Amino acid sequence: MWEVKDVIKRASDLPSMPDVAFEVIRVADQAESSASTVAATLSRDPSLSARVLRLANSAFYGMARDVHSIQEAVVVLGMRTTKSLSLVAASFPWLNVALKGKGLSPKQLWSHCLTSATLSKKLSHHLSCADAEQAFCISLLHDMGTVALYLTLEDEYKSVVELAHFDQRAFDVLERENFGFDHAELGAALAESWNLPKSYCQSIRYHHRPSDIEGYDRLTDIIHVADMLVRENGISEGLASVTFGRDEQAFARLGIDEDMLQALAEAALQEVKESGFDTFSEAA
């Protein structure tokens, strides 16, 4: 059995996510922050800033006019949307570098995470949640533990995937039995190491088991429901025979009927498809 701290130590050798992307999250979440503060923070990473501007002017955000500077992007889009944009701009290049030449497809995992994030945002709007952008960001990061687990324990991980051909239990259950923890717990530990807010860490940790949280956490329910709906619509990380359990209590707590859930899921899938994210990701 491994311990999370040991895998985190080994994961330190992996390509790192841009620190500025996480700093933008922290700064944008502070009540006293201004647009200029967020813009100044993001501008510290010219490469990330360039990708943010490219994405801001893409079909994904559908701007009515071109945005030519980070300051303008923050003013036009708002601080919270810029926070999401920064994370999108940072995530695929990290996945692509980390998984280059490996068996886990960065494009498939990216597609799953981005579509889940888009659906999480739509669910949040439908439920009139206060911060749909936070749901988007957490959902975009919810499977980062999969990347770290796959890359640090690749042979062992592939063995568990093979086991899933014969054992039909939820994959996170198989992970816990074989590693002593699952990718969600590892992802939460990564989020903690990146000094992300506690709400991020909790939702990532429990995104497959939201009912295990003491009390009611709507944000984690949203992340779980989005993740499961996207999987049920055929968008996953691409691992054969891997399935996860549906927490029916989380679905019930959101109180959205199945027809509406499916309509929102289809809208999210279509939005991502029309955004041309593949073109963006290949050039990012």
N, C-alpha and C positions, 0 to 999 in steps of 0.2 A: 504493500500500500504506500502511496505517496502522500505527502502533505502539501497543502496549497502553497505554503511559504517556500517550499523547495522548488515548485514549478515556477513561482513568481521570480525566484532567483535565476532560474534557467532562462526565463522569458526576457530577462534583462539584456540578453545577447541578441534579441530580435530587433528588427528595424523599429524605431520608436515613432509614435504619433507626434506630430508637431506640438511642442509645448504651448505655442501661441494659441492653437485651437482650443485647448482646455482653459487657457487664461481668458480667452474671449467669453467662454461659458461662465466662468466665475465673475468676471467684471460685469457682464450683461445682466446677471442675476442680482446685482447689488442695487438697491433702491437709489443710492446717491450717484450712480454712474450716469454719464451724459453720452450723447452720440459721439462727441469728439474723443472721449475717453476710450470708447469701444473701437473707434476708427484708429486711434493711435496704437492701441494694443495690437490690433490685427496687422497694421502696417509694419510692425517689427519683423514680419516674415514676408518678404517680397514675393516669394514663390507661391505661398498660400494666398496672399492678397490677389495675385494675378488669376489664380484659379477661381477665387470667390467672384471677381469681376466677370470672368467668363461665364460662370454659372448664373450670376445675377442677370446677365443679358441673354440667357438661353431660354428655351421654351418652358423649362421647369418652373420658372417663376413668372413668366409671361408679363414682363415689364411693359408699360405703355410707351416708354422711351428708353433710349440707351443710357446706361449709367457709366460714367467715365472715371470715377474715383471712389476710393473706399469711403471717404467722408460722405459723398453723395449717396452711396449705397446704403449706409447706415441711416441717413436722414429719410430717404425714400422708402426703404424696406422696414425700418424700425430696428431697434437693438435686438429684440428677441428673434426676429427672422434672420438677421445677420448672424446671430449665434448658430442657428440651424445651418445656414449656408456655409459657415466656416467648417462645421463638422462634416458636412457632405463633401466639401472640397478637400478635406484632410483624409477622409476614411478610405476612399477607393485606392488612392496611391499607396497607402499603408498596406492594405490588403494585397494589392498587386505585387508589391515588393516582397512582402512576407511570404506569400504563397507561390511565388514564381518557381516553376518547375516541380511543384508538389502535386499530389493527387487531389487535393481539395480545390475546387474551382473558385477563384476569387470573383469571377463574374456572377456565378450562381449565388454565392453567399452575399455578394453586394446587392444583387437583385432582390434577394429575400429581405435583407435588412432595410433597403431603401423603400421597398413596397410596404413592409410592415410599418416603417416610420410614417409614410404617407397616409396609411390607413389609421394609424394611431392619432394623427392630427385630425383626420376627418371624424373619427369617433369622439374626440374631445370637443370639436365644434358642435357636433350633434347633441352632445350632453351638456353643452354650455360650460365646459370646464374652463377654469381661469387661464391656464397656460398650456395651450395646444402645442406651442413650440418646444416646451420642455418634454412633452410626451413624444414628440418627433425625435428629439435628440437622444433620449433614453432608448427608444426603440431602435434607432440607428446603431446604437452600441450594444444592443442586448446579447448578441452572439459573439462578442469579441473574445470571450473565454474559449470558444470553439477554436479560434485561430491559435491562441496560445497553447491550448491543450494538444492540438494536432501537431504543432511544430516542435514542441518540447518532448512529447511522448509519442512520436509518430508511429512507431511499430506497434506499441501497446494500443494506441488508438485504433489503428487499422484492424487489430485483432478483435476489438470490441464491436467494430462495424461488421466484421465477419460473423460474430456471435449473433448480431441482430437478424441475420438471415434465418436463424433457427429459433431464437428466443423472441417472441412477439411483444414482450413487455416494453414499456416506454423507454426510450434510449437514455434519458437522464437517470433512470433507475439502474440500468446496466452500467452507466458511468460510475455511479456512486458505489456499486458493488465491486467494481474492478479497480477504481482509483482511490476510493475513499471520499470522493467529492465529485460534483458534476461541473459541466462547463459554465453553468450559471453562477455557482459559488466562486469559481475561478475568475469569471468576468467581473463579479462584484469586488473581488480582491484587487484586480487590475484597476478598477474604477477608484478604489480607495488609494492605491499607489499613485494615481494621477491626481489625487486631491479633488475629485469631483464631489458635488454635494451629496449628502446622505440619501436624499430621495432617489438619486441615480443609482447608488449602490444597492439600496433596498429593492427597487424595481427590477434591476438586473438579476439580483440574487434569487428572487422569487418569481421570475417571469414564467416558469413552468408550474409553479405551485403557489399561486396567489392566496389560496385559502389557508396556507400555513402561516400567514402573517397574523400576528395577534391584533385584533381589531380590523377595521375596514380601510383598505387603501385602494381607492378608485383608480389611481394612476397605474398601479401594478395590474389591476384587472384589465385596464385598457391595453396595456402592453401585451398581456397574455392573449386576450381575445384577438388582437390584430395579428399576432404571431400565428395563432392557430388558423385563423381564417385565410391568411395568405398561404399557409401550408396546404390547407384543404382546397385551395384554388390552384395547386400545382407549382407554387413558387417556393422552393426550399434550397438548402445548401447543396443538394445534389447527391447526397450519400444514399446509396441503395439500401433499402429495407429499414431505414431509420424512421421511427414514428415517435410521437410524443403524446402524452395524455391530455385530453380536453377537460379542463376544470369547469364542469357545468355550473357550479355555484358562482364562479366569476361571471359567466355569461348571464346568469339569472340576476346577479346584483346590478349589472349595467342596465337591465330592463329594456333592451332593444330587441324587437321581434326579429326572427330569423330572416324574414324577407328584407327588412331594412338593413340588417347586417350584411346580407349578400349584395344588396344594391350598393352599399358603401364600399364593400370589398371590390366589386367590379369597377366602381368609379376610381378607386385607388390604383388598380391594375392598369386601367386605361390611361390615367394621368401619367403614370411612370412610363408607360409604353410611348405615349405621344411626346414625352419630354426629351426623348433621344438621349437618355442617360448613358447608353453604350458608347455613343460618339464622344460624350464628355469624358467618360471614364478612360477610354483608350488614349486620349490625348492629355489626360490629367497628369 
